[in-house]
Amino acid sequence: MKKIILGALLLLFVAPVFAQDAQDDIKIIQTLYGKEKRALVGQYLSLSVEDLAKFAPIYEAYEIERKELGRARLTNINEYVNAYGSADEKKIDALTQELMDINIKSDKLLNKYYGKVKKAVGAKNAAKFMQIENYLALSVRMSIWDNIPFIDELDGVKN
């Protein structure tokens, strides 16, 4: 009975938070920091008008690719939430492998754009870009994972 009640609570309170059409990482950032992501990045980098003109199209291209990975991450998490308590070993493995693949792709994407930003506006600004992007990505991930129980956490079961 405890399992059913806790499972229902999980679906009522956690699943809606991560519905793809209702929440994405940009909205999470706005909730956490009260500003749009673009404004936070711009404020942190504080580029000259000339450098901003070079940086903006690179950032736009980066955001398109990053948002695609963000949607994939949220889809993966939604699948985890929806499968919570009923997923077998194969499903858990598939979701975990997929999440690790998304993490690798995210790191590769940031590495790729670090080089582009460095070429356009210098190493210091590229490092700042990388630093703020990592910080924001980790903030979003922590916000999400803080609202999702660990495997077996609700049941008190340890395997």
C-alpha positions in Angstrom: 0.0 0.0 0.0 2.8 2.4 0.9 4.4 1.7 -2.5 1.1 2.6 -4.3 0.6 5.8 -2.4 4.2 7.0 -2.8 4.1 6.1 -6.5 0.9 8.1 -7.0 2.4 11.1 -5.1 5.5 10.8 -7.4 3.3 11.0 -10.5 1.2 13.8 -9.1 4.0 16.1 -8.0 7.1 15.2 -10.0 6.0 14.1 -13.4 4.1 17.4 -14.3 7.3 19.4 -13.4 9.1 17.7 -16.3 6.4 17.5 -18.9 8.2 18.5 -22.1 5.7 21.0 -23.3 5.3 22.6 -19.9 8.9 23.0 -18.8 12.3 23.2 -20.4 15.8 24.1 -19.2 15.3 27.8 -20.3 12.3 28.1 -18.0 14.2 26.4 -15.2 16.9 29.0 -15.5 14.4 31.8 -15.5 12.8 30.3 -12.4 16.2 29.9 -10.6 17.7 33.2 -11.6 14.8 35.5 -12.5 16.4 36.3 -15.9 16.5 34.7 -19.3 19.6 32.6 -20.1 20.7 34.9 -22.8 20.6 37.9 -20.4 22.7 35.9 -17.8 25.3 34.9 -20.3 25.5 38.5 -21.8 25.8 40.0 -18.3 28.5 37.6 -17.3 30.5 38.0 -20.5 30.0 41.8 -20.7 31.4 41.9 -24.3 32.2 45.1 -26.2 29.7 45.9 -29.0 32.3 44.7 -31.5 32.8 41.4 -29.7 29.1 40.9 -29.1 28.5 41.2 -32.9 31.0 38.3 -33.4 29.7 36.3 -30.4 26.0 36.5 -31.0 25.7 34.3 -34.1 27.9 31.7 -32.6 25.9 31.7 -29.4 22.6 31.4 -31.4 24.0 28.3 -33.2 25.2 26.9 -29.9 21.8 27.4 -28.3 20.0 25.6 -31.2 22.1 22.5 -30.7 22.1 22.8 -26.9 18.3 23.0 -26.7 18.0 19.9 -28.7 20.2 18.0 -26.2 18.2 19.7 -23.4 14.9 18.3 -24.8 16.5 14.9 -25.1 17.6 15.1 -21.5 14.1 16.0 -20.3 12.6 13.3 -22.4 14.9 10.8 -20.8 14.0 12.1 -17.3 10.3 11.9 -18.2 10.7 8.3 -19.2 12.5 7.6 -15.9 9.7 9.3 -13.9 7.0 7.5 -15.9 8.8 4.1 -15.4 9.6 4.7 -11.8 8.8 1.6 -9.8 8.0 -0.6 -12.8 11.2 -0.4 -14.8 13.1 -3.7 -15.2 16.9 -4.0 -15.4 16.8 -3.6 -19.2 14.8 -0.4 -19.1 16.9 1.1 -16.3 20.1 0.3 -18.2 18.7 1.8 -21.5 17.7 5.0 -19.7 21.0 5.3 -17.9 23.1 4.6 -21.1 21.0 7.2 -23.0 21.6 9.8 -20.2 25.3 9.2 -20.3 25.3 9.6 -24.0 23.5 12.9 -23.7 26.0 14.0 -21.1 28.9 13.1 -23.5 27.2 15.0 -26.4 26.7 18.0 -24.2 30.4 18.1 -23.2 31.4 17.7 -26.9 29.1 20.5 -27.9 30.6 22.9 -25.3 34.1 21.9 -26.4 33.2 22.6 -30.0 31.8 26.0 -29.3 34.6 26.9 -26.9 36.9 26.8 -29.9 34.5 28.9 -32.0 34.1 31.5 -29.3 37.8 31.6 -28.6 38.5 32.2 -32.3 36.0 35.0 -32.4 36.5 36.8 -29.1 39.6 35.4 -27.4 40.4 32.7 -24.9 39.4 34.6 -21.8 35.9 35.3 -23.1 35.7 31.7 -24.4 36.6 30.5 -20.9 34.0 32.7 -19.4 31.5 31.4 -21.9 32.4 27.8 -20.9 32.3 28.7 -17.2 28.8 30.2 -17.3 27.4 27.5 -19.5 28.7 24.8 -17.2 27.3 26.6 -14.2 23.9 27.0 -15.7 23.8 23.5 -17.0 24.7 22.1 -13.5 22.1 24.4 -11.9 19.4 23.0 -14.2 20.5 19.4 -13.6 20.5 19.9 -9.8 17.1 21.5 -9.9 15.7 18.6 -11.8 17.5 15.8 -9.8 16.5 17.5 -6.5 12.9 16.7 -7.5 13.3 13.1 -8.5 13.8 10.3 -6.1 16.8 8.0 -6.3 16.0 4.5 -7.4 14.4 2.6 -4.6 14.4 5.7 -2.4 10.6 5.8 -1.9 10.4 2.1 -1.1 13.2 2.1 1.3 14.6 -0.8 -0.6 18.3 -1.2 -1.1 19.6 -3.7 -3.6 
